[in-house]
Amino acid sequence: MQSNTGFRTLHRFLALAGGLSFAILLMGASSSTSRTPAPAHPAPPAPHTNRPTVPVRPNAPAAPPAHPSTPAARLPVPTGQPVRPGTRPNPPVSHADGGTGIQRPPTRPEVRAAPGGGTRFTYANGSVLEKDRSGKPTHFSDPGGGVEAHFDPRTGRPARISTVTPYGRTVISRGPLNERRVEITRPVPGGMERAVHYGNWSSVERPIVGRPGYVQRTVVTGPRSYSMVYHSYVYGGVTLYQPVPALIFAPDYYASLLSPWPQPVLYTPVLWGWPAQPWYGYYAAAFAPYPVYARPDQWLTDYVISTTLQQAYSNQQAAGNVAPARPVEITEEEKAIIDQDVKDELARQQQFAIDAPRMDAAGNEGINQQIPRPNETPVPEQALAIPEGLKDHLFIVYTSPLEVQEASGGNCSLTEGDMLFRSGDSLNPDKTVDVVVKSSHAGSGNAEFCPAQTHARVLLSELQEMYNHKKELLMEGELQQAKLMGRPKGLPNGANPKPVQLASGKVDPNTAAAIADVTRMLQDADATERDVLTAATAN
């Protein structure tokens, strides 16, 4: 049996590496325990006498909180959404024009019949509102303000709003369950900043100064946060990202993760801690963990799946949505594909551990010297490699809503937890990849969901990010597994992990600034949705 010295070293390493990517991940995930119904939309403001136009809000960075050292990992609850106990809603948003939002016109618009039926209202400023035969809004555009909105034909609520200004672009999407995804991109020194929020999960991506082609992502999910470095490359005209590891283990340790344990390990749901967590009660009938674990990769497979489902449930609760009535069913075939993904990724990490590290002259063990010089452009060797989004993986949707085009020509919606498998062998001209929906929420009675076996097209960039998210969870699981090895009620010992920190993947997280950016983004998104709805009810 291996000595426990390596594991004690690992535990000390993790305890000291407070700023290291993924060490924070061991704090655990957060789950909401109560369901809150989706809120009614606020009533529109009183009529005014000016034209209907959406006020333009510069997406300037918000100032960081006054006390960033205080426990501020939780994002404020956006206005217009239910307030959970113990939280406060955001303060009112100040509109750039000093008013209260959309304002009504002094004169009647030009009214014409819309193509296909309904009514089209055209105002003097060029803004256009279209309504269907029943009077529900279907489309609104304000070219002067850079605003375009499409409405849900069932409810008349905005389903997708896009705003484009000199300060950046914002897209607000709502799905069949009223779940909301907000994404903003804007120019910053060194490149573009991208922030995304969905449910209980937020990500802020910024370029790393002095390292062309590299970005830092700060992720906030519930009460925990972590940061990672990503390297960008171009494939088929699409900019893709792949994570840069913050630490690696010894090659022999990866070999042990790919080898059977001396005897099967009984690690029950109780040892996982699942029975007391609300997500497990929801997904227990659909997710069956391995009865025993013959190999470490099987344990990691269940870690990736269970953490994905836990995050999906938490995000639904944070968004105030009732979870779909029919959970995603995970078949043995789908689980086998995920397990193969885990084994393939472990083999790649093992090869990276053999090839990548270069010790510095001072003998600092584990300090990787592969950071580009300030004026050095990374060699785009990955540009010739096939991206993971075009390989045989099971892709799990983790931010929603995601509207996709069906092969039959229609559109349907994917939601968090849906599973896809690549069916096309190449990139389509519109930068999408042909997929088949292996498992979906279509059984919940909502006709807008993509049913299982639907053939659809998904952007290559979306598939790549789904794989990256799974890889993040795998690396998190590897740390957790190493921590449990050799402990009572834990897992058997393996080879000495010998953790090695990589300078190329090390970042200095700025969680306070990321939270401030996301908070401002959500406030603006709340106000934009109110403004567009007001414009839609102007007639």
N, C-alpha and C positions, 0 to 999 in steps of 0.2 A: 504493500500500500504506500502511496506517495506521502511524503511528509506534509504536515499542515503549514510549514513555514511560508510557502508561497501564498497560501490563502490568508495567513495573518498579514503578509506584506500587502496583499490586495486590499484587505479591509482597511489597513492604515492608509493606503494610497487613496481609496475612495473617501475616507474621512477627511483627508487633507485637501483633496482636489475640489474644494467648494466651488471654484469658478470654472471647472472643467465641464465641457459639454457632456450631457447625459448623466453625470454624477447626481445632478439635481433630480433626475428622473426617478431615482429610487425613493423619493418621498411619497410616491403613490398617487393615484388618480382620485378625482372627486366625483361623486354622483349625487344628483339631487334626489330627494326622497318623496317629493310631492309633485303632482301634476297640476298645472294652472291653465285654465282655458285661455285660448287666444283672445286678446282684447278686442273690443269694438274700436273702429277707427274714430279718431277725434272728429267732432263736428267742425265744419268749415267756418272760418271767421266771417264776421258780418260783411255785407257788400260794401265795396268801395267804388270809386268813380273812374279808375284808370283802366288801361288795357290789361288783358291776362298775359302775364309773363312770369316765368320762374326766376326768382332772384339768383344771381350768380354768386356762389360762395367760394372764395379762394381756398384751396386745400393747403393752406399754410401749416407748418408744423405747430402743434400746440406746445406751450411751455410745460416742462416737466413738473410733477407735483411738488409742492413746497417742501414736503418732508419725504423724500424718496426712501429713507431708511425705515419708515413705518411699514407695517404689513399692508402693502398696497397691491398684492398680486391679483386681487379680484377686480375685474373691470366694473365700473359703475353700470347700473342697469339702464339701457337706453330708454328715453322717453317714448311713450307709445307702446311699451311692452309691460307685462305684469311685473310688479315689484315683489321679489321674494322677501320673506321675513328677515330682518336684520340688515336690510340694504336701503339706500336712498336713491330716488330717481335723479337723473342728471338735471342741472339747472336749465332754464329755458335758453334756447339758442337765439343769439342776436342776429337778425337778418342783415345782410350786407347793405340793403337799400333803406334800412331804418324802419321798414314797415312791418306788416304782420304776415306777409306771404303774397299769394296770388291776389291780384286786384281785378275787378270787373271793368269792362269797357264802358266809355261814355255813350257810345252809339252801338247800334245793332251790327253784328257781323254779317258778312255775305253768306247766305245759306243756300246750299245746293244739295241735290240728291247725291249720295255717295255711291260709288260703284258697288254693285251687288246688293243694293238696298241700304237703308239707313240715311243719315244726314251728315253733311260735311259743313262745318262752320269755319270760315276764313276771316281772320282779323287784320286790321290795317298794319300791324307790325309784322305780319307774315306767319304768325302762329296759326296752327290748324288743329281743330278738334273734330274727330269723327265718332259718331254713335251708330249703334245698330238699330234694327227696326223697333226693338223694345225700348229704346232710349238709353241703353247702357253704353258708356264710353268704350271704344275699342282702340283708339290711337290718338296721341297728342304729340305735337312737335312745336318747338319754339326755336327756330333757327338762330335768332339773335342771341338767345341764352345758351345755345348748344345743348338743348334738352330734347330727348325723344322718349316717349313712353308707350308701351303696349299694355293692354288691360286684359285681365282674366274675363272671358266672356260669361262665365257662370256668375261671378260676384260683382263685376264692374270695378274691382280694385286693381291698382297697378301691379302687373306681374313682372315687368322688366322696365327699368328706367336707366337711361344712359345720359350722362352729362359730360360734355367736353368743353373745357375752358383752356386758356393759356397756362393755367396752373396744373392741369392734369385731367385725367379721365376717371369717372366713377361709374360703376355698374351696380345696380341694386336689383336682385332677382328674388322672387317669391315662388315657392312651389305649391303643389297640390295640398300640402298640409299647412300652408301659410308660413312654412319655414323660410327664413331670409338669409341670403348671402350677400355681403357687401364687399366690393373689391375696388381699390383705388390704385392707380399708377400715376406717378408724377416725377418730373425731373428734379434731381438733387445733384450736388457736386459729385462728380465721378460716375454718374449714370442715372439709373431710374430707381425710385423706391416703389415697392409694391406691398400693399397691406390687404389682408383678407380676413373677414370675420364671418363665422357661422356658429350659431348656438353658443357653446361654451368654449369655443376654440378660436384663437386669433393668431395671425402670423404677420410679422413685419420684416420685410427683406430690404436690405440696404447694400450698396456697393462698398467693398473694403478699399479704403484709400491706399494707393501704392501697390495694389495687387490686381491688375487688370484681369477681368474674367472671373473674379471671385466675389461672392456676396456672403453676407451674414444674415441668417434668419433667426429671429427671436420669436419663439412660440410661447403663448400663454394659454393654458388650458386649466380652467378651474383655479385652484390655489397654487399650482406649480408652474414653473417656467423653465425653459432651457434654450440654448443658442447653439447653432451649428454653422459650419462653413460649407458652402456649395460652390462647385466649379461649373461655369457655363460653357457650352459648346453649341455648335450649329450642325444640324443634320437635316438635309433636304429642305433648307430654308427655314427650319424651325429652331428657335433657341431653346435648348433643353438644359437641365441642371442635374448634377449628380452630387451626393454628399461626400465631403472629405472627412474621413474618420478623425476623431479627437484622440483616440487611443486604440492600440491593438494589443492582442495577446501574443504569446509565444506560438510559433508554428505547431509545436507538439501539442499545445493545448487545443488548438482547432482540430487537430487530428483526433484527440480524445472526444471532442464533441460529435465527431462523425462516426465514432465507434460504439458498439453496444456496451451497455453497462454489464458488469459481471453477472448480475441477475436483475430481472425486471423490478421496477420500483413502483410501489403503490403510493401514489400521491393524490389523495382524495380531494374533492371539491372543498371539504372542510379545511384541509391544509392550505388550499389556495385562498381560503377566506371568502368564497363566493356566496354561500347560502345567505349571509346577512346583507348582501348587496342587492338593491332593487333591480338592477339590470339582469341579474341571474334569474330572478323569478319570471321576468318577461321572456328571456331567451332560452330558459332551461329545456323546454320541449324541443327546441330547434338545434341546440348545440350540445353534442355529446362528447365530452373529453375522452381521451384514451383511458380505458379501464386500468391499464398499467403502462408504464413507460419503459420500453426496451432500450431506447437510445436517448441521449440528450436532445437530439433534434426534434423528437416527438414532443418533449416538454416545451421546447421553444415554439413549436407550431401551435400548441394550445395557448401559450402566452400571447402570441400575435393575434390569434382569433379572439380570445376572451377580452383582450385590451381594446381591440377594434369595436367589439359589441358594447363594451362598457362606455367607450367614448360616444358611440352612436346614441345610446340611451341618455347619457348625460346631456348631449347637445339638444336632443329633442325636448328634454325637460327645461333646459335653460332658455329655449326659444318659446316656452309656454305652449308647446304643441302636445296634443294627445298622440301617443305613439301609435303607429299603424296597428290594426287589429290582428294582422297575420305576420308574425316575425319571419325573417328570412330563414329558410330551411337550408342547413349546411349538410350536404350529402357526403358519403364516404369518398366519392370521386373528387369532389371539390376539396375536401380536406387533404386527400393524397396529393393534389396539385400544389397546395400551399406547403405541405411538408417537403415536396421536391424543391420548391423555391427556396426553402430554408436551407436544405442541404447544399444546393448550388451556391447560395450566397456564402455559406460557411467555407466552402472550398475556395471561393474567390478571395475571401478574407485571409485564408491560410496562405495563399499564393502571394497576396499583398504583404503579409507579415514576413515572408521570405525575401521579397524583392525590394521593398520600399525603404525601410529605415537606414539612415546613414548617421553613425555616431559622430558627434563633434570631436574636435581634437582634444578637448579637455576631458574627454571620457564621460561626459554627461549621458548616462544611459537613458535611451528612449527619447532623446531630443532630436526630432527630425529636422533636417536642414533644407527641406524642399520648398521653402518660401521664395517666390520670385523676387529678384531685385526690383527696386522702385521703377526702373524703366524697362523691365523685361516683360515681354508679352508671352504668356504661356503658349507652348506648342500645342496646337489643336489636334493632338493625335487621336482623340476620341471621335473626331468628325468622320473618320472612316469606319468606325465601329458601329455595329447595329445597336441602337438604343434598347433599353429594357422594354420600352413601350411597344416594340415590334417583335418581342420574343414570346415564347409560350408560358405565360404566367396567368394566374387567376388574379384579376385586378378587383380591388374592393373600393367602392365609392366611399369617400370619407368627408367630403364637403358637398352640400346640396343646397338648392336644387340644381340639377344638371340636365338641361334639356338637350336631347339628341335627335338626329334625323333617322327615321326608320328606313330600311331598304325599300319598303313599299311606297315611300314618299311622304308619309306623315311624320309627325313629331310625337315624342313621348318623354316622360320625365323619369330620371333616375334619382334615387334618394340614398342617404347614407346607409351602408350595409349591403346594398345591392352588389352582386358579383358578376364580373364580365370575363369572357375569355376571347382572346384574339382569334379571329377567323380569317382575316386578310393577311397576305404575305408581304405587302408593300404599302408605302404611303400613298394615299389618294391625292389627286390634284388639289383638293381643298384642305390638305394637311391633316386629314382624318385617317383613322384606321378602322377597318371593318371588324366588328365584334359581335358576339352572341351573348345575350343576357342569360347567365346560368341560373341565377336565383334573384328574385325580386320581391317587392312589397305589393305587387299587383293584386294579390288576393285580399287586400284590405277593403276592396269595394270601390276604389277610386280609379276611374277609367283612364286618367291621365298617366298613371304609372306604366312603365314598359313591362309587359308580361314576360315571364320566363320563355326562353327560346326565341325572343325577338332578335332579329338581325338589324343592327344599327351601326351608325358611324360616330366615333368619338375622337376628339382632337388628340393627336399624338402627345401634345404637351400635357393634357389631362391624364392620359394613361401613365406617362412618365412620373407625374407627381403622385399618382396612386401607388406606384411601385416604390418611390422614394419614401412615402409615408410608412409602408410596410417594412422597409429596410430600417427606418428609424426605430420602429417598435421592436424589430429583431435585435438591434444593437442594445436597446434598453433591456430586453430580455436576457441577453448574454451577460450583462452586468449583474442583473438580479440573480441569474442562475449561479454565477461564480460566487456571489455572496452567500448563497445557500449551501454550497458544496462543503461537505465535511461537518455540517452543523446538525445538532439534534433535530429530528423531524424535518430535516432538510433533504439534500441530495447526496449521492455518493461522490467521493473525491475523484478527481481526474488528474491530468497532468498539471504541473505547476503553471498557473496563468501567466506569471511574469508580465504584468501590465506595463505597457510602454506608451508614454504620452507623446503625441505628435504635434510639433509646433505648427505644422501646416493646417491643422484642424482646430487649433486653440483660438478662442475668441474671448473678448471681455464683454459680457452681456450688459446691455443698457436697458433693463426691463422697464424702468420708470419711464424712459422716453418712448418705448414701444407702447406702453399702456396709454400714455398721453395721446399718441397719434391715433390709436384705435378709438379712444374715447371721443376725440374730436370727429373722427370719421363717422361714428355711429350717431352723434348728435346731428351732423349735417345730413346724414341719410334719413333720419326721422323727419327733419324739417322738409327735405326734398319730397318725400312721399306725401306729406301733408299738402305741400304747395301744388304738386301735380294733381292730387285728388280734388283740390279746390278749383284748379283750372278746368277739370273734367266736369264739374258741376256748375260752370259759369252760365249755362243755358238750360 
